[in-house]
Amino acid sequence: MAPGIWQILIIVVLVALLFGAGRISGLMGEVAKGITSFRKGLKEGEEGSEEDEDGSSASISENAQAPESASQEEEKTRN
């Protein structure tokens, strides 16, 4: 049996009486701050992983150019 609207309202009123409206609003504010910092951390993590990918691709392209320049130098010394 699912709780009805009256049962939910009674529970909400009891919680408000036990904890007080100030503590509940403060708790909700802390939850909101936690969610905000979590999302900020996710964004920073994504930006960091993109920078890592860019850095690794740059080192790969540098390594790919190094053998080409060595082969060009060998051709110059042969001529």
MODELLER restraints for C-alpha pairs under 7 A, 6 or more apart:
rsr = mdl.restraints
at = mdl.atoms
